[in-house]
Amino acid sequence: MPFSDFISALKDNPYFGAGFGLVGVGTALALARKGAQIGMVAFRRHYMITLEVPSKDKSYHWLLNWISHHAKHTQHLSVETSYLQHESGRISTKFDFVPSPGNHFIWYRRKWIRIERNREKQMLDLHTGTPWESVTFTAFGTKRDIFFNILQEARALALQQQEGKTVMYTAMGAEWRQFGFPRRRRPLRSVVLEEGVSEKIVQDVKGFIDNPKWYTDRGIPYRRGYLLYGPPGCGKSSFITALAGELEYSICLMSLSDGSLSDDRLNHLLSVAPQQSIILLEDVDAAFVSRDLAKQNPTAYQGMGRLTFSGLLNALDGVASTEARIVFMTTNHIDRLDPALIRPGRVDVKQYVGHCTHWQLMQMFLRFYPDQTIAAADEFARAALSHTDKTSAAQIQGHFMMHKADPEDAIRNIGTDLPFLFLI
């Protein structure tokens, strides 16, 4: 049979024609689908812009809060519960609805933005145990300004919620995590130290913050260290908290006796501390003892965990130590500290915070009873000092709490209450 006749026979065969047609239709659909995919990729590459924010990034929670304010009509929600403390002292519960994992659309500055919140159930944050998350923003256009504006608004919204409050951070793993909820700033005047002490430290800290160029011009590392020492309950930690409120700074709490703290981790944490924060090392004598005392017990000089004394010194004032940093240390026993730890450069200002003096007792009395006279405050101070000259501010405050509305009872019963306050 000639080849031309064979082709004609196949053409006239209905089964072959149907199969060939199906193959052609399938090929055409596959090409169309592939072309659509290529076209979508090209369109997204040239006409759309995407921003992905992982949950590890500091702006992640800012953006979730921002999304909750703009995606108010979405029907797929997650809830975040928080507590608010009012000026009256009453605590109320607040529920914030945040878009749950999935796709959401919002209208922002005349543009539709798709927000995709992803949650990887198989991946967990080792520090918190929560699933790994990310948020992806997709918008038309190629300019990054829209995402920059969103981040700026999210940051401003977060700062607005923290306005008038002090944020506390604690070290978790290799990063700082917010500890609890932001607390109301404590007024500096609420902490009564010896006359002139508070003003001296505040002036020194503000002078450091306002003059970075002075340090640079003279080749001095731009960091400042402070040591507050004295008996317990005399206002060391309270003053640092009030100072942070006065400066509008946050506080980074770190325990040197943490068993998981190593030299490298300490150095890293000090280098990544949040901007405008005070690093607080409380009770540094509990982590290390002086070299003289270590001769009697060599293991004590190695610290409670993996942190070494030389690692601490290098982190505070070594080649790799960071600048633009304020470190406050507190101790009840300065005699237990090694001189190398508190030398200038590591500790620039040492301040004794001791038992209440006559002036402090008067100021505290007038603070609790503002309608009383100076003569009454003087009488109270004399009565307190006549029994003992080793009274802490915490004990006096406890005495005032027992006589909130009766200053005369506070004066009359100071001798009776003090022995009881010493016991507790």
Secondary structure, DSSP 8 states (H G I E B T S, - for coil): --HHHHHHHHHH-HHHHHHHHHHHHHHHHHHHHHHHHHHHHHHHHHHEEEEEEETTSTTHHHHHHHHHHH-TT-S-EEEEEEEEE-TTS-EEEEEEEEE-SEEEEEEETTEEEEEEEEEEEEEE-TTT--EEEEEEEEEESS-THHHHHHHHHHHHHHHHHHTTEE-EEEEETTEEEE-SS-EE---GGGS--STTHHHHHHHHHHHHHH-HHHHHHTT--SEEEEEEESSTTSSHHHHHHHHHHHHT-EEEEE-TT-TT--HHHHHHHHHT--SSEEEEE--GGGT---HHHHTT-GGGGG-SSS--HHHHHHHHHSTT--SSEEEEEEES-GGGS-TTTTSTTT--EEEE--S--HHHHHHHHHHH-TTS-HHHHHHHHHHHHHH-S---HHHHHHHHHHTTT-HHHHHHTHHHHHHHHHH-
